[in-house]
């Protein structure tokens, strides 16, 4: 998912790369001296340290209260505190069960507030909020542990362990055996970490990990910078009639030649160049920076018969360019009630699309950006953090009130459009338009299995927050395996590694030697890939841009398998055209009902007026490109004779550095890192920044066909 790092850089980008490495080394020294004082959990025998937040706590409501109360419990709690003159209390709803509550950093006041909470009949408990010290992710620490027993244990042996540690089973994890969500009868707050660590040491236990709930709420200064950038881009008027253009020609990641030639020779009229085919007459020899998908299609089955599971957010599978390629569960075993086209583990239902309840919350925000005048809009959204910061910085940016209103409109549209991250990822893999020259996924004949593992929340004073529960990811992976997925794409990442997610992937590998997991390397410009991309056997994918450079946000270095186009809209004179063109979610009619003055030109990252198609960027989108290439490869092997290791070997073997370019900053950084002994001389600079190179669909498919012919398979 697209996560930028913004800040004040005192020198060149070289020091950003080197600084990341040095600060990590310094942090590790500090941590060693403070290890006894820090909170931690165990992962692969090492301690992952956490830091408790003192300004916020989570509130867990009683399950029976959530079902019987006519008023959402976070609002009831807000009202109860205001009756006690606690008007400064801020409560943010996360779900029916959880809410976040800002608390005073003063310990005495905090204790009084928590005492009041414990007296509420509908409040079950309060929970600590923690974070990794070097990252900004907020993590709720519920009184729950995901516990995996060894397979040979009997029910009575499991029960003995549970009793010895004062645990009770909340529920069994679906689609796997001997795995449970358990809770402690006695441990409170951060003590649940100690219980998990004790369990992890038992020989009868395969792993034990707190059931972390990750909250991703971008740093507000980052949001302001992004919003202002979108505003400035939109001031540049461009004429684009997407209906008259061949959309395939704008998908440079599939074939970069048309758009690159037009951008070079017809920069002032790119659309005319594309629509009239002027690029065909160019004598320019421009290196290809795409995956050569169009060539791969000419002699392949387009991924037919291959199922690609998309673990992500909202997947609007009834999008006209997706609906014909969606998996149908039919008569599978362990079918969930109502299950037809995938499963939503965040809400535990069969609807992976935007529900009516979600639309009532987010659709109104989107529509406000069109229906309300400047004054009304600014007044209604004055409390969100973005507005507060914009108003305080308007002189710095040289903004008028009208400008701020435009920025706010763009921000609201951008955030709502971003809810359909899973829709865009799905389009990259297997979009298939009925139009002859319409949008195409990398594997237009493959099937998409929607698996929703996260959700986005909106609060009038807090803005937009992403929420992902560890157990949902675990069950999502196990579900994809149970439904026979050939490829699993994971366009999400964290620097919070957990044994349970890793174990799900290992179990899948042991069960099926053909299944392939692909993950985004990360968008943190870090020197190693994030998690779960870092898990052994997972293909970790970095991102490149249309000019063949590493995308400025893309992680690299340790653990990177290879690269694929990920988009880059920051390139001057290219802008949004440098993004990856794919399916968007705001094109559905519900978003536009009641809007009288509908847009006549594209907005934000949308290609068209409604957002049926969008241009995106991030390793979130380089990952599904590789997943699509694997689908093309497996489409040539209907009997699945080639193993996962053989598929990965072919991907690495057929990738190359052709068309890729190293920046001056990267060359300087590599030279410094090698001379300081932080990077081995045996790792080439190309391998360090690009892994095994840029994926090549054409040569990968040909190699699959060659190996099958050679072996007589």
C-alpha positions as CSV (number, residue, x, y, z in Angstrom):
1,X,0.0,0.0,0.0
2,X,1.3,3.4,-0.8
3,X,3.1,4.8,2.2
4,X,5.4,7.8,1.6
5,X,8.1,9.0,3.9
6,X,8.2,12.8,4.1
7,X,10.5,15.0,6.1
8,X,13.1,17.7,6.0
9,X,16.2,16.4,4.3
10,X,19.3,18.4,5.1
11,X,21.4,16.9,2.3
12,X,20.9,14.6,-0.6
13,X,18.8,11.4,-0.7
14,X,22.1,9.5,-0.2
15,X,21.9,10.3,3.4
16,X,18.3,9.0,3.6
17,X,19.5,5.6,2.4
18,X,22.6,5.5,4.7
19,X,20.7,7.1,7.6
20,X,18.1,4.3,7.6
21,X,20.9,1.8,8.1
22,X,22.8,3.7,10.7
23,X,19.8,4.7,12.8
24,X,18.7,1.0,12.9
25,X,22.2,0.0,14.2
26,X,22.1,2.7,16.8
27,X,18.6,1.7,17.9
28,X,19.7,-1.9,18.3
29,X,22.4,-0.8,20.7
30,X,20.0,1.3,22.7
31,X,17.5,-1.6,22.8
32,X,20.1,-4.0,24.1
33,X,20.8,-1.8,27.1
34,X,17.1,-1.3,27.8
35,X,15.9,-4.8,27.0
36,X,14.9,-5.6,30.6
37,X,12.6,-2.5,30.7
38,X,10.9,-3.0,27.3
39,X,7.9,-4.9,26.4
40,X,8.4,-7.7,23.8
41,X,6.9,-10.7,22.2
42,X,8.8,-13.7,20.6
43,X,9.3,-14.3,16.9
44,X,11.6,-17.0,15.7
45,X,13.4,-17.1,19.0
46,X,14.1,-13.4,19.1
47,X,12.5,-10.6,21.0
48,X,10.4,-8.0,19.1
49,X,10.3,-4.9,21.3
50,X,7.2,-2.7,21.7
51,X,6.6,0.6,23.4
52,X,3.3,1.4,25.2
53,X,1.5,4.6,24.3
54,X,0.5,6.8,27.2
55,X,-1.9,9.1,25.4
56,X,-4.4,6.6,24.1
57,X,-6.1,3.4,25.3
58,X,-8.5,1.0,23.6
59,X,-11.9,0.1,25.1
60,X,-13.4,-3.4,24.6
61,X,-17.2,-3.6,24.9
62,X,-19.0,-6.6,26.2
63,X,-20.3,-8.8,23.3
64,X,-23.9,-9.0,24.7
65,X,-24.0,-5.2,25.1
66,X,-23.1,-4.7,21.4
67,X,-26.1,-6.8,20.4
68,X,-28.6,-5.3,22.8
69,X,-27.8,-1.6,22.7
70,X,-29.8,0.6,20.3
71,X,-27.1,3.2,20.4
72,X,-23.5,2.5,19.2
73,X,-21.5,1.9,22.3
74,X,-18.8,4.4,21.5
75,X,-21.4,7.1,21.3
76,X,-23.0,6.0,24.5
77,X,-19.6,6.1,26.2
78,X,-19.0,9.6,24.8
79,X,-22.4,10.8,26.2
80,X,-21.7,9.3,29.6
81,X,-18.4,11.1,29.9
82,X,-19.9,14.4,28.8
83,X,-22.5,14.1,31.5
84,X,-19.6,14.1,33.9
85,X,-18.2,17.3,32.3
86,X,-15.4,15.4,30.6
87,X,-16.0,17.3,27.4
88,X,-12.4,16.9,26.2
89,X,-12.7,13.1,25.9
90,X,-12.3,11.9,22.4
91,X,-13.6,8.5,21.5
92,X,-13.1,6.9,18.0
93,X,-15.2,3.9,16.9
94,X,-13.1,1.0,15.5
95,X,-15.8,-1.7,15.4
96,X,-18.8,-2.8,17.3
97,X,-16.4,-4.4,19.9
98,X,-13.6,-1.8,20.1
99,X,-13.1,2.0,20.4
100,X,-10.0,4.2,20.9
101,X,-10.0,6.8,23.7
102,X,-7.6,9.6,24.0
103,X,-6.4,9.9,27.6
104,X,-4.4,12.5,29.6
105,X,-0.7,11.8,29.8
106,X,-1.0,12.7,33.5
107,X,-1.0,9.3,35.2
108,X,-3.4,10.4,38.0
109,X,-6.0,11.6,35.5
110,X,-5.5,8.6,33.3
111,X,-6.2,6.2,36.3
112,X,-9.3,8.1,37.2
113,X,-10.6,7.9,33.6
114,X,-9.9,4.1,33.5
115,X,-11.6,3.7,36.8
116,X,-14.7,5.4,35.4
117,X,-14.5,3.1,32.4
118,X,-14.4,0.0,34.6
119,X,-17.7,1.1,36.2
120,X,-19.6,1.1,32.9
121,X,-21.8,-2.0,32.7
122,X,-21.3,-2.3,29.0
123,X,-17.5,-2.0,29.1
124,X,-15.6,-5.3,29.2
125,X,-12.1,-4.0,29.7
126,X,-9.5,-1.4,28.6
127,X,-6.6,-2.5,26.4
128,X,-3.1,-1.0,26.0
129,X,-2.0,0.6,22.7
130,X,1.6,-0.1,21.7
131,X,3.9,0.5,18.8
132,X,7.3,-0.5,17.4
133,X,9.6,2.2,18.6
134,X,11.1,2.9,15.1
135,X,7.7,2.9,13.3
136,X,4.4,4.8,13.5
137,X,2.0,1.9,13.4
138,X,-0.4,1.9,16.4
139,X,-1.2,-1.6,17.7
140,X,-4.0,-2.6,20.0
141,X,-3.0,-5.4,22.4
142,X,-6.2,-7.3,23.1
143,X,-6.4,-9.9,25.8
144,X,-6.1,-12.6,23.1
145,X,-3.4,-15.0,21.8
146,X,-3.4,-17.0,18.6
147,X,-2.2,-20.4,19.9
148,X,-1.0,-23.3,17.7
149,X,-0.6,-26.7,19.3
150,X,1.5,-29.5,17.9
151,X,-0.6,-31.9,15.8
152,X,0.0,-34.9,18.0
153,X,-1.5,-33.4,21.1
154,X,-4.8,-34.9,22.4
155,X,-7.7,-32.8,23.5
156,X,-7.0,-33.6,27.1
157,X,-3.3,-32.5,26.8
158,X,-4.4,-29.2,25.2
159,X,-6.9,-28.7,28.1
160,X,-4.1,-29.2,30.6
161,X,-2.0,-26.5,29.0
162,X,-4.9,-24.1,28.9
163,X,-5.7,-24.7,32.6
164,X,-2.1,-24.3,33.7
165,X,-1.9,-20.9,32.1
166,X,-5.4,-19.8,33.0
167,X,-6.6,-19.6,29.4
168,X,-10.0,-20.3,27.8
169,X,-10.7,-20.8,24.1
170,X,-12.5,-17.9,22.4
171,X,-12.9,-19.8,19.1
172,X,-11.1,-22.2,16.8
173,X,-9.5,-20.8,13.7
174,X,-11.3,-21.9,10.6
175,X,-9.7,-23.8,7.7
176,X,-6.9,-25.1,9.9
177,X,-6.4,-27.6,12.8
178,X,-5.0,-27.2,16.3
179,X,-5.2,-23.4,16.1
180,X,-7.2,-21.3,18.5
181,X,-7.8,-17.8,19.6
182,X,-7.6,-17.9,23.4
183,X,-7.8,-15.3,26.2
184,X,-6.4,-15.1,29.7
185,X,-8.6,-15.3,32.8
186,X,-6.0,-13.5,34.9
187,X,-3.5,-11.5,32.8
188,X,-4.4,-7.9,32.1
189,X,-2.9,-5.2,29.8
190,X,0.6,-5.8,28.6
191,X,0.9,-8.9,30.8
192,X,-0.7,-10.8,27.9
193,X,2.7,-10.5,26.2
194,X,4.3,-12.5,29.1
195,X,1.7,-15.2,28.8
196,X,2.3,-15.5,25.0
197,X,6.1,-15.7,25.6
198,X,5.7,-18.4,28.2
199,X,3.5,-20.5,25.8
200,X,6.0,-20.0,23.0
201,X,8.6,-21.9,25.1
202,X,6.5,-25.0,25.6
203,X,7.5,-28.0,23.5
204,X,3.8,-28.8,23.0
205,X,3.2,-25.4,21.4
206,X,4.2,-24.6,17.8
207,X,3.7,-20.9,18.2
208,X,1.9,-18.3,20.3
209,X,1.4,-14.7,19.2
210,X,-0.8,-11.9,20.6
211,X,-3.8,-11.3,18.3
212,X,-2.5,-7.8,17.4
213,X,-4.9,-5.3,15.9
214,X,-2.9,-3.0,13.6
215,X,-4.1,0.6,13.1
216,X,-2.7,2.5,10.2
217,X,-3.3,6.2,10.4
218,X,-0.8,8.2,8.3
219,X,1.2,10.9,10.0
220,X,-0.8,14.1,9.6
221,X,2.1,16.0,8.1
222,X,2.3,13.3,5.5
223,X,-1.4,13.7,4.7
224,X,-1.1,17.4,4.4
225,X,1.9,17.0,2.0
226,X,0.0,14.5,-0.1
227,X,-3.2,16.6,-0.2
228,X,-1.3,19.7,-1.3
229,X,0.5,17.7,-4.0
230,X,-2.8,16.4,-5.4
231,X,-4.1,20.0,-5.3
232,X,-1.2,21.3,-7.3
233,X,-1.3,18.5,-9.8
234,X,-5.0,19.2,-10.4
235,X,-4.2,22.9,-11.2
236,X,-2.6,21.6,-14.4
237,X,-5.4,21.3,-16.9
238,X,-5.1,18.4,-19.3
239,X,-7.5,17.2,-22.0
240,X,-8.2,13.5,-21.8
241,X,-11.0,11.7,-23.6
242,X,-10.5,8.2,-22.3
243,X,-13.4,6.9,-24.3
244,X,-11.7,7.6,-27.6
245,X,-8.4,6.2,-26.5
246,X,-7.1,2.6,-26.4
247,X,-6.8,2.0,-22.7
248,X,-4.3,-0.8,-23.3
249,X,-1.9,1.7,-24.8
250,X,-2.0,3.7,-21.5
251,X,-1.1,0.6,-19.5
252,X,2.7,1.1,-19.9
253,X,3.4,-1.8,-17.5
254,X,2.1,-4.2,-20.1
255,X,3.9,-2.6,-23.0
256,X,5.8,0.6,-22.4
257,X,6.7,1.5,-26.0
258,X,3.6,3.4,-27.1
259,X,3.4,5.7,-24.1
260,X,7.1,6.2,-23.8
261,X,7.4,7.3,-27.4
262,X,4.4,9.6,-27.1
263,X,5.8,11.2,-24.0
264,X,9.1,11.7,-25.7
265,X,8.0,12.9,-29.2
266,X,4.5,14.3,-28.5
267,X,4.7,15.5,-25.0
268,X,2.1,18.3,-25.6
269,X,-0.5,15.9,-27.1
270,X,0.0,12.5,-25.8
271,X,-3.6,11.5,-26.2
272,X,-3.5,12.3,-30.0
273,X,-0.3,10.3,-30.3
274,X,-1.9,7.3,-28.7
275,X,-5.3,7.5,-30.4
276,X,-3.9,8.0,-33.9
277,X,-1.1,5.5,-33.5
278,X,1.6,8.1,-34.2
279,X,4.1,6.2,-32.0
280,X,4.2,3.4,-34.7
281,X,6.0,5.7,-37.1
282,X,8.7,6.8,-34.6
283,X,12.3,5.8,-35.3
284,X,13.3,6.2,-31.7
285,X,14.9,3.2,-30.0
286,X,13.6,3.5,-26.4
287,X,14.4,0.7,-23.9
288,X,11.4,-1.3,-22.7
289,X,10.5,-0.8,-19.1
290,X,7.5,-3.1,-19.0
291,X,6.9,-6.8,-18.4
292,X,6.2,-7.7,-22.1
293,X,2.7,-9.0,-21.3
294,X,1.3,-8.3,-24.8
295,X,3.9,-10.7,-26.3
296,X,3.2,-13.3,-23.6
297,X,-0.5,-13.3,-24.6
298,X,0.2,-14.1,-28.2
299,X,1.3,-17.6,-27.4
300,X,-0.4,-18.5,-24.1
301,X,-3.8,-19.1,-22.5
302,X,-3.9,-15.8,-20.6
303,X,-3.9,-17.6,-17.3
304,X,-7.1,-19.6,-18.0
305,X,-7.9,-22.0,-15.2
306,X,-5.7,-20.3,-12.6
307,X,-7.1,-18.9,-9.4
308,X,-5.4,-15.9,-7.8
309,X,-6.5,-15.1,-4.2
310,X,-6.4,-11.4,-3.4
311,X,-6.0,-10.7,0.3
312,X,-6.9,-7.1,0.6
313,X,-9.5,-4.4,1.4
314,X,-12.8,-3.8,-0.5
315,X,-13.0,-5.8,-3.8
316,X,-15.8,-4.5,-5.9
317,X,-16.0,-7.6,-7.9
318,X,-19.1,-6.5,-9.8
319,X,-17.0,-3.9,-11.6
320,X,-17.7,-4.5,-15.3
321,X,-14.1,-5.3,-16.0
322,X,-13.9,-7.8,-13.1
323,X,-17.3,-9.5,-12.9
324,X,-16.6,-12.2,-15.6
325,X,-13.4,-13.3,-13.9
326,X,-14.5,-13.8,-10.3
327,X,-14.2,-17.2,-8.6
328,X,-17.4,-19.0,-7.6
329,X,-17.2,-21.3,-4.6
330,X,-19.8,-23.8,-6.0
331,X,-20.0,-26.9,-3.8
332,X,-16.7,-26.7,-1.9
333,X,-16.2,-28.3,1.5
334,X,-16.6,-26.2,4.6
335,X,-18.6,-23.6,2.7
336,X,-19.6,-20.6,4.8
337,X,-23.3,-19.5,4.9
338,X,-24.0,-17.3,2.0
339,X,-20.5,-17.7,0.5
340,X,-20.4,-17.4,-3.3
341,X,-17.6,-15.1,-4.4
342,X,-15.0,-15.1,-1.6
343,X,-15.2,-14.0,2.0
344,X,-14.8,-10.9,4.2
345,X,-13.0,-11.9,7.3
346,X,-13.0,-8.3,8.7
347,X,-16.8,-8.3,8.9
348,X,-17.2,-12.1,8.8
349,X,-19.6,-12.2,6.0
350,X,-19.8,-13.1,2.3
351,X,-19.8,-9.5,1.0
352,X,-16.3,-8.4,-0.1
353,X,-17.8,-5.3,-1.8
354,X,-18.8,-2.0,-0.2
355,X,-21.9,-2.7,1.9
356,X,-24.8,-0.4,2.3
357,X,-23.7,0.4,5.8
358,X,-20.2,1.3,4.6
359,X,-21.7,3.3,1.7
360,X,-23.9,5.3,4.1
361,X,-20.7,6.3,6.0
362,X,-18.2,6.9,3.1
363,X,-20.6,7.7,0.3
364,X,-21.9,10.7,2.1
365,X,-18.3,12.0,2.7
366,X,-17.6,11.6,-1.1
367,X,-20.8,13.3,-2.1
368,X,-20.2,16.2,0.3
369,X,-17.0,17.0,-1.7
370,X,-19.3,17.7,-4.7
371,X,-22.6,18.9,-3.1
372,X,-21.4,21.4,-0.4
373,X,-20.2,24.9,-1.1
374,X,-16.8,26.0,0.3
375,X,-18.0,27.5,3.5
376,X,-20.4,24.6,4.4
377,X,-17.7,22.0,3.5
378,X,-15.0,23.8,5.6
379,X,-17.3,24.1,8.6
380,X,-18.5,20.5,8.5
381,X,-15.0,19.0,8.3
382,X,-13.2,21.6,10.4
383,X,-12.4,19.1,13.1
384,X,-10.5,16.5,11.1
385,X,-6.7,16.7,11.7
386,X,-6.0,17.6,8.1
387,X,-8.0,20.7,8.3
388,X,-6.4,21.8,11.6
389,X,-2.9,21.5,10.1
390,X,-3.8,23.1,6.8
391,X,-5.3,26.1,8.5
392,X,-2.2,26.5,10.7
393,X,0.1,26.2,7.7
394,X,-1.8,28.1,5.0
395,X,0.7,31.0,5.1
396,X,3.6,28.6,4.6
397,X,1.9,27.0,1.6
398,X,0.5,30.4,0.4
399,X,-3.0,29.1,0.4
400,X,-6.3,31.0,0.2
401,X,-9.5,29.8,1.8
402,X,-10.7,28.7,-1.6
403,X,-7.5,26.7,-2.1
404,X,-8.0,25.0,1.3
405,X,-11.6,24.0,0.2
406,X,-10.2,22.5,-3.0
407,X,-7.5,20.6,-1.1
408,X,-10.2,19.3,1.3
409,X,-12.4,18.2,-1.6
410,X,-9.4,16.4,-3.2
411,X,-8.4,14.8,0.1
412,X,-11.9,13.4,0.8
413,X,-12.2,12.0,-2.8
414,X,-8.7,10.5,-2.6
415,X,-9.3,8.8,0.7
416,X,-12.7,7.3,-0.3
417,X,-11.3,6.1,-3.7
418,X,-8.5,4.5,-1.7
419,X,-10.9,2.3,0.1
420,X,-11.1,0.2,-3.1
421,X,-7.4,-0.8,-2.9
422,X,-8.4,-4.5,-3.3
423,X,-10.4,-3.6,-6.4
424,X,-7.4,-1.9,-8.0
425,X,-5.1,-4.8,-7.1
426,X,-7.6,-7.3,-8.6
427,X,-7.7,-5.3,-11.9
428,X,-4.0,-5.4,-12.2
429,X,-4.1,-9.2,-12.0
430,X,-7.1,-10.1,-14.1
431,X,-9.2,-7.2,-15.5
432,X,-10.9,-8.2,-18.7
433,X,-12.9,-5.6,-20.6
434,X,-15.6,-6.4,-23.1
435,X,-14.2,-3.6,-25.2
436,X,-11.7,-4.6,-27.9
437,X,-9.3,-1.9,-26.7
438,X,-10.3,-1.8,-23.1
439,X,-8.4,-2.3,-19.9
440,X,-6.6,-5.6,-19.3
441,X,-5.0,-7.4,-16.4
442,X,-1.7,-9.2,-16.7
443,X,-3.6,-12.5,-16.9
444,X,-7.0,-11.6,-18.4
445,X,-8.3,-15.2,-18.3
446,X,-7.5,-15.9,-14.7
447,X,-10.0,-16.0,-11.9
448,X,-9.9,-13.7,-8.8
449,X,-10.8,-15.1,-5.3
450,X,-11.7,-12.0,-3.2
451,X,-10.5,-12.3,0.5
452,X,-11.1,-9.2,2.6
453,X,-8.7,-9.0,5.6
454,X,-8.9,-5.4,6.6
455,X,-11.3,-2.4,6.8
456,X,-11.1,1.3,6.8
457,X,-12.9,3.4,9.5
458,X,-13.9,7.1,9.4
459,X,-14.5,9.4,12.4
460,X,-15.3,13.1,12.1
461,X,-12.5,14.2,14.4
462,X,-9.9,11.5,13.5
463,X,-10.3,11.0,9.8
464,X,-9.6,7.7,8.1
465,X,-7.9,4.8,9.8
466,X,-7.1,1.3,8.5
467,X,-7.6,-1.7,10.8
468,X,-6.3,-5.2,10.3
469,X,-6.5,-8.0,12.9
470,X,-3.8,-10.7,12.8
471,X,-6.3,-13.5,13.1
472,X,-8.1,-12.2,10.0
473,X,-4.9,-12.4,8.0
474,X,-4.2,-15.9,9.3
475,X,-7.7,-17.2,8.4
476,X,-7.6,-15.4,5.1
477,X,-4.5,-17.3,4.1
478,X,-5.9,-20.6,5.3
479,X,-9.1,-19.9,3.4
480,X,-7.3,-19.1,0.2
481,X,-5.5,-22.5,0.5
482,X,-8.7,-24.3,1.3
483,X,-10.4,-22.9,-1.8
484,X,-7.6,-24.1,-4.0
485,X,-5.9,-20.9,-4.9
486,X,-2.9,-21.3,-7.2
487,X,-1.4,-17.9,-6.3
488,X,-1.9,-15.7,-3.3
489,X,-1.2,-12.0,-3.6
490,X,-0.5,-10.0,-0.4
491,X,-0.4,-6.3,-1.2
492,X,-0.1,-5.4,2.5
493,X,2.9,-5.1,4.8
494,X,4.1,-4.4,8.3
495,X,7.2,-4.2,10.3
496,X,5.4,-6.3,12.9
497,X,6.4,-9.9,12.1
498,X,4.2,-12.7,13.6
499,X,4.8,-16.4,13.8
500,X,1.1,-17.3,13.0
501,X,1.1,-15.6,9.6
502,X,4.5,-17.2,8.8
503,X,3.2,-20.6,10.0
504,X,0.1,-20.3,7.7
505,X,2.3,-19.8,4.7
506,X,4.6,-22.7,5.8
507,X,1.6,-25.0,6.3
508,X,0.3,-24.0,2.8
509,X,3.8,-24.8,1.3
510,X,3.8,-28.2,3.0
511,X,0.3,-29.0,1.9
512,X,0.6,-27.9,-1.7
513,X,4.0,-27.7,-3.4
514,X,2.5,-25.7,-6.2
515,X,0.9,-22.8,-4.4
516,X,2.9,-19.5,-4.8
517,X,2.7,-16.5,-2.4
518,X,3.6,-13.0,-3.7
519,X,3.9,-9.9,-1.5
520,X,4.7,-6.2,-1.8
521,X,8.3,-5.5,-0.6
522,X,7.1,-2.3,1.1
523,X,6.9,1.5,0.4
524,X,9.2,2.7,3.1
525,X,12.4,3.1,1.1
526,X,13.9,0.7,3.6
527,X,17.0,-1.5,3.1
528,X,15.1,-4.7,3.7
529,X,11.7,-5.9,2.6
530,X,8.7,-5.8,5.0
531,X,6.6,-8.6,6.4
532,X,5.2,-11.0,5.1
533,X,7.3,-10.4,2.0
534,X,10.4,-11.3,4.1
535,X,9.1,-14.8,4.8
536,X,11.3,-17.5,3.1
537,X,9.6,-18.8,0.0
538,X,7.4,-15.7,-0.5
539,X,8.2,-13.7,-3.7
540,X,9.1,-10.2,-2.5
541,X,8.4,-7.6,-5.2
542,X,9.9,-4.1,-5.4
543,X,8.7,-1.3,-7.8
544,X,10.1,0.5,-10.8
545,X,8.9,3.5,-12.8
546,X,8.2,4.1,-16.4
547,X,11.8,5.4,-17.0
548,X,13.3,2.2,-15.5
549,X,14.4,3.6,-12.2
550,X,13.6,2.1,-8.8
551,X,10.4,3.9,-7.7
552,X,11.4,6.4,-5.0
553,X,9.2,4.8,-2.4
554,X,10.2,1.2,-3.0
555,X,12.0,-0.9,-0.4
556,X,15.1,-2.8,-1.6
557,X,18.1,-4.7,-0.4
558,X,17.9,-7.8,1.9
559,X,15.1,-10.2,0.9
560,X,14.1,-8.6,-2.4
561,X,13.3,-11.2,-5.1
562,X,12.7,-9.1,-8.1
563,X,11.0,-5.9,-9.4
564,X,8.0,-5.1,-11.5
565,X,6.4,-1.8,-12.6
566,X,4.8,-0.1,-9.6
567,X,4.1,3.4,-10.9
568,X,5.5,6.8,-10.1
569,X,3.4,9.9,-10.5
570,X,6.1,12.2,-9.1
571,X,8.0,12.4,-12.4
572,X,7.9,15.9,-13.9
573,X,6.1,16.2,-17.3
574,X,4.6,12.7,-16.8
575,X,2.5,13.1,-13.6
576,X,-0.4,10.7,-13.3
577,X,0.5,8.9,-16.5
578,X,3.3,7.4,-14.7
579,X,0.9,5.4,-12.5
580,X,-0.4,1.9,-13.1
581,X,-3.8,2.1,-14.9
582,X,-6.4,-0.3,-13.3
583,X,-9.9,-0.6,-12.0
584,X,-11.4,1.8,-9.5
585,X,-14.4,1.5,-7.2
586,X,-16.2,4.9,-7.3
587,X,-17.7,4.3,-10.7
588,X,-20.8,2.6,-9.1
589,X,-24.0,4.6,-9.5
590,X,-24.6,4.9,-5.7
591,X,-21.7,7.4,-5.4
592,X,-23.2,9.8,-7.9
593,X,-26.9,9.8,-6.9
594,X,-27.9,13.2,-5.7
595,X,-24.9,15.0,-7.1
596,X,-26.3,17.6,-9.5
597,X,-23.0,19.1,-10.7
598,X,-21.2,16.0,-11.8
599,X,-17.5,16.3,-12.7
600,X,-16.8,16.9,-16.4
601,X,-13.1,16.2,-16.1
602,X,-11.0,13.5,-14.3
603,X,-10.3,14.2,-10.6
604,X,-7.5,13.0,-8.4
605,X,-6.0,9.7,-9.7
606,X,-9.1,8.9,-11.7
607,X,-8.7,8.5,-15.5
608,X,-12.4,9.1,-16.1
609,X,-15.0,11.4,-14.5
610,X,-16.4,8.8,-12.2
611,X,-13.3,6.8,-11.2
612,X,-14.2,3.6,-13.0
613,X,-10.5,3.6,-13.8
614,X,-7.6,4.9,-11.7
615,X,-3.9,5.4,-11.9
616,X,-2.2,4.1,-8.8
617,X,1.4,3.6,-7.5
618,X,3.1,1.5,-4.9
619,X,4.6,-2.0,-4.4
620,X,1.0,-2.9,-3.7
621,X,0.7,-2.9,-7.5
622,X,4.0,-4.3,-8.5
623,X,3.1,-7.4,-6.5
624,X,-0.1,-8.3,-8.4
625,X,1.8,-7.8,-11.6
626,X,4.1,-10.6,-10.6
627,X,1.1,-12.6,-9.4
628,X,-0.5,-12.1,-12.8
629,X,2.7,-13.3,-14.5
630,X,2.7,-16.5,-12.4
631,X,-1.0,-17.0,-13.5
632,X,0.2,-16.8,-17.1
633,X,2.9,-19.4,-16.4
634,X,0.5,-21.7,-14.6
635,X,-2.0,-21.3,-17.4
636,X,0.4,-23.2,-19.6
637,X,0.7,-26.0,-17.0
638,X,-2.9,-27.1,-16.4
639,X,-1.9,-30.3,-14.6
640,X,0.3,-28.2,-12.3
641,X,3.4,-30.3,-13.0
642,X,5.8,-27.5,-12.2
643,X,6.4,-27.0,-8.5
644,X,6.5,-23.7,-6.6
645,X,10.3,-23.8,-6.5
646,X,10.5,-24.4,-10.3
647,X,8.1,-21.5,-10.9
648,X,10.2,-19.2,-8.7
649,X,13.4,-20.4,-10.4
650,X,12.0,-19.6,-13.8
651,X,10.9,-16.1,-12.6
652,X,14.4,-15.3,-11.4
653,X,16.1,-16.8,-14.4
654,X,14.0,-14.9,-16.9
655,X,14.1,-11.6,-15.1
656,X,16.8,-9.2,-16.3
657,X,18.2,-5.7,-15.7
658,X,17.5,-4.7,-19.3
659,X,15.8,-1.3,-19.3
660,X,16.6,-0.6,-15.6
661,X,18.7,2.4,-14.6
662,X,20.5,3.1,-11.3
663,X,20.5,6.7,-10.0
664,X,23.6,8.6,-8.9
665,X,22.4,8.5,-5.3
666,X,22.0,4.8,-5.4
667,X,25.5,4.3,-6.9
668,X,27.0,6.5,-4.1
669,X,25.0,4.7,-1.4
670,X,26.1,1.3,-2.6
671,X,29.7,2.3,-2.7
672,X,29.6,3.6,0.8
673,X,27.7,0.5,2.1
674,X,30.2,-1.9,0.5
675,X,33.3,0.1,1.8
676,X,31.8,0.2,5.3
677,X,31.2,-3.6,5.2
678,X,27.4,-3.3,5.5
679,X,26.8,-4.9,2.1
680,X,28.8,-7.8,0.8
681,X,30.9,-7.2,-2.2
682,X,29.5,-10.4,-3.6
683,X,26.1,-8.7,-4.0
684,X,26.1,-6.6,-7.1
685,X,24.6,-3.1,-7.1
686,X,21.9,-4.3,-9.5
687,X,20.9,-7.1,-7.2
688,X,20.9,-4.9,-4.2
689,X,18.4,-2.4,-5.7
690,X,16.5,-4.6,-8.2
691,X,16.8,-8.1,-6.8
692,X,17.0,-10.5,-9.8
693,X,15.8,-7.8,-12.1
694,X,12.6,-6.8,-13.9
695,X,10.1,-9.6,-14.4
696,X,9.5,-10.7,-18.0
697,X,6.2,-12.4,-18.7
698,X,7.1,-13.3,-22.3
699,X,10.3,-15.2,-21.5
700,X,8.8,-16.7,-18.3
701,X,5.9,-18.2,-20.3
702,X,8.2,-19.5,-23.0
703,X,10.5,-21.1,-20.4
704,X,7.6,-22.9,-18.8
705,X,6.5,-24.2,-22.2
706,X,10.1,-25.2,-23.0
707,X,10.6,-27.1,-19.7
708,X,7.3,-28.9,-20.1
709,X,8.2,-30.0,-23.6
710,X,11.7,-31.0,-22.6
711,X,10.5,-33.2,-19.7
712,X,7.7,-34.7,-21.8
713,X,5.2,-33.4,-19.3
